[in-house]
Amino acid sequence: MKNKGFSLVELIIVIAIMAILVGVMAPQLIKYIEKSKVSADTQAADAVHSAVLTAMMDPEVVNDPAYNNSPVLNATNMSVSSLSTGDPIGSAALEILGETAGADVVSRLKSTGATDIVFTADNNKVSVVVTGSDSRGSKSASGFEIVVQ
């Protein structure tokens, strides 16, 4: 009578080989997952950049009487959370982003340590920084920066 099954030793060897492969591949997989989260945060920051810049150049917004009193004009390190619907630029930027509050934009951040999106506006230049994370998704005080002029 022939036994057509696998022996216990053969099964243990296969399981050991699979465990080694998983041990080698898991850190790489985690790194790629974090890179995709950083990429999503970069897209959110880029969307904020485009929305603020577009709002600052919109003729309807520029002709609004409250335009010159907007805190967004010449803002230094202004959090996206502080964009408000009472401000013509902030209101237009939020409308472009499809959100009702700046906190909704910040809630989309996914990478490890990312805490906020901060921007600086100076005339027709806007620079955007995702704070609390670096470009690899590691915790960092400086964050990673997208500057589009």
GUMINU-672193 format. One line per 4 residues: their letters; for each residue x, y, z of C-alpha. Coordinates in steps of 0.001 Angstrom, whole numbers, padded with zeros to 6 digits, always signed. Example, Ala and Ser with C-alpha at 12.3 -4.5 7.8 and 13.67 -1.06 7.14 Angstrom:
% GUMINU-672193
as = +012300/-004500/+007800 | +013670/-001060/+007140
% end
This chain:
% GUMINU-672193
mknk = +000000/+000000/+000000 | +001427/+003378/-001098 | +001011/+006439/+001070 | +000332/+009448/-001175
gfsl = +000295/+012164/+001528 | +003008/+014469/+002831 | +005007/+013605/+005910 | +004972/+015838/+008976
veli = +008609/+016821/+008392 | +007853/+017943/+004827 | +004923/+020075/+006029 | +007027/+021681/+008776
ivia = +009774/+022531/+006258 | +007251/+024181/+003914 | +005742/+026175/+006802 | +009231/+027274/+007919
imai = +010100/+028464/+004400 | +006819/+030403/+004198 | +007494/+032008/+007605 | +010929/+033161/+006439
lvgv = +009445/+034645/+003258 | +006749/+036484/+005224 | +009408/+037799/+007648 | +011419/+039207/+004763
mapq = +008474/+040622/+002800 | +006413/+042195/+005638 | +008723/+045202/+006295 | +008815/+045983/+002571
liky = +005037/+045789/+002343 | +004614/+048094/+005342 | +007029/+050584/+003769 | +005065/+050620/+000509
ieks = +001773/+051055/+002349 | +003201/+054086/+004192 | +004510/+055517/+000913 | +001005/+055327/-000529
kvsa = -000347/+057175/+002530 | +002279/+059902/+002112 | +001301/+060137/-001559 | -002346/+060625/-000552
dtqa = -001290/+063388/+001873 | +000739/+065023/-000886 | -002338/+065023/-003113 | -004399/+066607/-000304
adav = -001740/+069297/+000155 | -001627/+069897/-003582 | -005423/+070251/-003632 | -005188/+072854/-000841
hsav = -002506/+074692/-002787 | -004607/+074792/-005944 | -007787/+075776/-004082 | -006188/+078678/-002195
ltam = -004357/+079946/-005273 | -007501/+079694/-007420 | -009576/+081448/-004755 | -007018/+084275/-004504
mdpe = -007225/+084843/-008275 | -010995/+084449/-008700 | -012409/+087785/-009950 | -015588/+087372/-007875
vvnd = -013508/+086873/-004731 | -011103/+089716/-005559 | -014027/+092120/-006102 | -015606/+091153/-002756
payn = -015416/+094123/-000324 | -014025/+091845/+002405 | -011194/+090558/+000174 | -008515/+092932/+001546
nspv = -009408/+091961/+005128 | -009005/+088248/+004447 | -006594/+086542/+006865 | -005443/+084351/+003960
lnat = -003760/+087287/+002220 | -000109/+087337/+003284 | -000797/+084487/+005736 | +002216/+082935/+007395
nmsv = +001818/+079344/+008559 | -001980/+079413/+008520 | -003639/+076108/+009278 | -006168/+074800/+006793
ssls = -008383/+074152/+009821 | -008757/+077914/+010252 | -010222/+078469/+006777 | -013717/+079793/+007338
tgdp = -016820/+080414/+005297 | -016960/+083993/+006663 | -013829/+084895/+004715 | -014181/+085298/+000921
igsa = -010916/+083482/+000086 | -011467/+080780/+002709 | -015053/+080285/+001596 | -014044/+079988/-002067
alei = -011161/+077613/-001230 | -013455/+075372/+000820 | -016005/+075374/-001984 | -013314/+074335/-004474
lget = -012183/+071580/-002098 | -015774/+070419/-001721 | -015702/+070763/+002055 | -017676/+072809/+004573
agad = -014793/+073258/+007026 | -011002/+073165/+006903 | -010967/+070452/+009568 | -012583/+068117/+007021
vvsr = -009531/+068517/+004775 | -007160/+067797/+007672 | -009151/+064685/+008581 | -008134/+063191/+005201
lkst = -004462/+062976/+006257 | -003325/+059359/+006384 | +000442/+059120/+006895 | +002037/+058358/+010240
gatd = +002458/+061483/+012332 | +000739/+063857/+009869 | -001215/+066322/+011982 | -002094/+069363/+009892
ivft = -001801/+071135/+006561 | -000280/+074579/+006922 | +000116/+077130/+004147 | +001830/+080441/+003590
adnn = +000366/+082871/+001064 | +002276/+085810/-000319 | +000739/+087665/-003275 | +000358/+085001/-005954
kvsv = +002583/+082388/-004301 | +001267/+079711/-001978 | +003439/+077155/-000226 | +001861/+074193/+001552
vvtg = +003365/+071969/+004271 | +001994/+068790/+005829 | +003224/+068997/+009421 | +004241/+066138/+011653
sdsr = +005454/+063774/+008941 | +008376/+063610/+006559 | +008319/+062319/+003002 | +008736/+058735/+004210
gsks = +005862/+059017/+006693 | +008177/+059140/+009715 | +007363/+061440/+012579 | +009179/+064718/+012110
asgf = +008893/+068270/+013336 | +009487/+069796/+009930 | +007028/+067888/+007778 | +007276/+067631/+004034
eivv = +006697/+070574/+001796 | +005094/+071211/-001532 | +005979/+074591/-002983 | +004337/+075674/-006191
q = +004842/+079224/-007371
% end
